[in-house]
């Protein structure tokens, strides 16, 4: 599930439209800032977040409070990156268009940066449009098992 370098966004695709999106955001230079506990030689099911990791989690949980058409379906905070499944839906209520995925991610990254006083993020992020149920299930399990499989993850420091 590790993203490879390619064009960041699908040309011509409206990232405000209803759908499911798999997002990966890395820390700058993949610095391991988001977990507190050592993980060398251990299989971790539930990581202990660092102070910065706690702020990141708060930012993730705030997204649906800010954007009524956005749901965070699943997420995991890893030592140097995060994965999210974001759902964009059509909500009744205010006559607002859904924000783009870029707007949502940039707001979340900005919130974290403001809370800690500097940016910890790589400039870009990786997105994948989840197109069917089997893709969704595969990604959901990947996110769920990511902490346990940290030492084999492509973002694990070599």
Order of alpha helices (4+ residues) and beta strands (2+ residues): beta-alpha-beta-beta-alpha-beta-alpha
